[in-house]
Amino acid sequence: MVKAVTWLLCTYLALKLVQYVFGGRRAFRDVEPRLRDTLLRGEPTLFAVAFALSVPTAFWSSWYLHRGYSRGFQLSTDCYGKLRALTELPDVRRRFDSWKIYEAAGGAGQVAALTGQWLKFQPGFVTKTLADKMRFYSGRYALLARQRDPRKNQDQVAAVERCLNESPPELVTADF
């Protein structure tokens, strides 16, 4: 709400400045205009335009940022679980560089912690979610390893490659 009011004030002041510079000017020594003159100059219309431009934009940007943080949290926790549980699938793990997997899993954990902070999650919730994802994928990968199905292993290779290629390092190093 504060963001919307701030945007409204800034937009109103910017439009007021534009109106003053490009609108009909009166001299500085003139008397303050009456309410009727103010209404005729379009003050309510100016406020309505400022409101229509700023308030929906403020609410949309808040919604969009929250949506992006939520999506980043989901993707990072999912990739963290997949990468950390690769010890259960030795056939798939051998295809990738261990150091790259370690770095990507650490980066995914950092992104999860960062987006968790932005979403105002408790630190314990982020840690629990990461552990739950790792436990889920460990069980799943252990089952796949017992089945020894090369087609399902290829699916997991593709999923791990997506996680390695989509890890956003700029979120980890960004200073907000």
Secondary structure, DSSP 8 states (H G I E B T S, - for coil): -HHHHHHHHHHHHHHHHHHHHHS----TTS----HHHHHHTTHHHHHHHHHHHHHHHHHHHHHHHHHHHHHHHHHHHHHHHHHHGGGG-HHHHTTS-HHHHHHHHHHHHHHHHHHHHHTT--HHHHHHHHHHHHHHHHHHHHHHHHHT-HHHHHHHHHHHHHHHHH--HHHHH---
